[in-house]
Amino acid sequence: MTVATRMFRPPPSPLLWSTRPVSMIAFFAALLLAPLIVGILGAPLYLISMLALLFGLPVYLLLGAPVMFWMLCRGERRKSAFAVAGVLLNSTFVIGLYIAYPDSNGLGIFYLLFGTAFAPIWAATFTALYKRFTRNSNIYA
């Protein structure tokens, strides 16, 4: 086996590589609509959901979008898996925030409390919207 053959050989483990096609239009539509729908539907009940949009949306888009895209590429479609990933990602963000800024005056607790509440809701809503947008296409398997 030559060096060039070994270089261009597929990776041995498909863990980090795409195995399923993802509809990019449905992905970005669900990504942007999920927090807005939760915020609009939750506004009459909990006014805090609008503040969650303000503080949580940058973290959701910068950290959550790549993870959700990777999960969709891996073929994951369960709401519970996305909800658990949202909680784990939020917890990782809070730990990183505490490591980077040890005296953050309660900002980490703020993100931990509200992020733990809204991360799984936003992730599950994203999954439901993505399934809804792709249910009649040949992309959704």
C-alpha positions as CSV (number, residue, x, y, z in Angstrom):
1,M,0.0,0.0,0.0
2,T,1.5,3.3,-1.0
3,V,1.6,6.5,1.1
4,A,-1.0,8.2,-1.2
5,T,-3.4,5.3,-0.8
6,R,-3.1,5.4,2.9
7,M,-3.6,9.2,3.0
8,F,-6.8,9.1,1.0
9,R,-8.3,6.0,2.6
10,P,-11.6,6.6,4.4
11,P,-11.2,7.0,8.2
12,P,-11.4,3.7,10.2
13,S,-14.1,5.0,12.5
14,P,-17.1,7.0,11.3
15,L,-17.6,8.6,14.7
16,L,-16.6,12.1,13.5
17,W,-17.7,11.8,9.8
18,S,-21.0,12.4,8.2
19,T,-23.1,9.3,7.6
20,R,-26.4,10.9,6.7
21,P,-27.2,13.9,4.6
22,V,-28.6,16.9,6.4
23,S,-31.0,19.4,4.8
24,M,-29.3,22.7,5.4
25,I,-32.4,24.8,4.9
26,A,-34.3,22.7,7.4
27,F,-31.4,22.8,9.8
28,F,-31.0,26.6,9.8
29,A,-34.7,27.2,9.9
30,A,-35.2,24.9,12.9
31,L,-32.0,26.3,14.5
32,L,-33.4,29.9,14.4
33,L,-37.0,29.1,15.0
34,A,-36.7,26.8,18.0
35,P,-35.6,29.5,20.6
36,L,-38.0,32.0,19.1
37,I,-41.0,29.7,19.4
38,V,-40.1,28.7,23.0
39,G,-39.7,32.4,23.8
40,I,-43.0,33.4,22.2
41,L,-45.0,30.6,23.6
42,G,-43.4,30.9,27.0
43,A,-43.7,34.7,27.3
44,P,-47.2,34.8,28.8
45,L,-46.4,32.2,31.3
46,Y,-42.8,33.0,32.2
47,L,-41.4,36.4,31.3
48,I,-37.9,35.1,31.9
49,S,-38.1,33.2,28.6
50,M,-37.5,36.4,26.7
51,L,-34.4,37.1,28.8
52,A,-33.3,33.5,28.0
53,L,-33.3,34.5,24.4
54,L,-31.0,37.5,25.1
55,F,-28.5,35.6,27.2
56,G,-28.7,32.1,25.8
57,L,-29.0,32.6,22.1
58,P,-25.2,33.3,21.5
59,V,-24.2,30.2,23.4
60,Y,-26.9,28.2,21.6
61,L,-25.8,29.3,18.2
62,L,-22.0,29.2,18.8
63,L,-21.8,25.9,20.8
64,G,-25.1,24.2,20.2
65,A,-25.4,24.5,16.4
66,P,-22.2,22.5,15.6
67,V,-23.1,19.7,18.1
68,M,-26.7,19.5,16.8
69,F,-25.3,19.4,13.2
70,W,-22.9,16.6,14.2
71,M,-25.7,14.6,15.8
72,L,-27.9,15.0,12.7
73,C,-25.0,13.8,10.5
74,R,-24.7,10.8,12.8
75,G,-28.3,9.9,12.2
76,E,-29.6,10.9,15.6
77,R,-33.3,12.0,15.5
78,R,-34.6,11.4,19.1
79,K,-35.7,14.5,21.1
80,S,-34.4,13.0,24.3
81,A,-30.8,12.6,22.9
82,F,-30.8,16.3,21.8
83,A,-32.2,17.4,25.2
84,V,-29.5,15.5,27.0
85,A,-26.8,16.9,24.7
86,G,-28.2,20.4,25.4
87,V,-27.9,19.9,29.2
88,L,-24.4,18.5,28.9
89,L,-23.2,21.2,26.5
90,N,-24.6,23.9,28.9
91,S,-22.9,22.3,31.9
92,T,-19.6,22.2,30.0
93,F,-20.0,25.9,29.1
94,V,-20.6,26.8,32.7
95,I,-17.6,24.8,33.9
96,G,-15.5,26.5,31.2
97,L,-16.9,29.9,32.3
98,Y,-15.9,29.1,35.9
99,I,-12.4,28.1,34.8
100,A,-11.9,31.1,32.6
101,Y,-13.4,33.6,35.0
102,P,-13.3,32.3,38.6
103,D,-14.7,35.5,40.1
104,S,-17.6,36.0,37.7
105,N,-20.0,37.2,40.4
106,G,-22.7,34.6,39.9
107,L,-22.8,34.7,36.1
108,G,-22.0,30.9,36.0
109,I,-24.9,30.2,38.4
110,F,-27.2,32.3,36.2
111,Y,-26.2,30.4,33.1
112,L,-26.4,27.1,35.0
113,L,-29.9,27.7,36.3
114,F,-31.5,29.1,33.2
115,G,-29.4,27.2,30.7
116,T,-30.3,23.9,32.4
117,A,-34.0,24.8,32.1
118,F,-33.9,26.1,28.5
119,A,-31.2,24.1,26.8
120,P,-33.2,20.8,26.7
121,I,-36.4,22.7,25.7
122,W,-34.6,24.5,22.8
123,A,-32.9,21.3,21.7
124,A,-36.0,19.2,21.7
125,T,-37.9,21.9,19.9
126,F,-35.1,22.0,17.3
127,T,-35.5,18.3,16.8
128,A,-39.2,18.5,16.4
129,L,-39.0,21.3,13.9
130,Y,-36.3,19.6,11.9
131,K,-38.3,16.4,11.7
132,R,-41.3,18.4,10.7
133,F,-39.4,20.2,8.0
134,T,-37.9,17.1,6.5
135,R,-40.7,14.6,7.0
136,N,-41.7,14.5,3.3
137,S,-38.2,14.7,1.9
138,N,-35.9,11.8,1.1
139,I,-33.2,13.2,3.4
140,Y,-34.9,12.2,6.6
141,A,-34.3,8.6,7.2
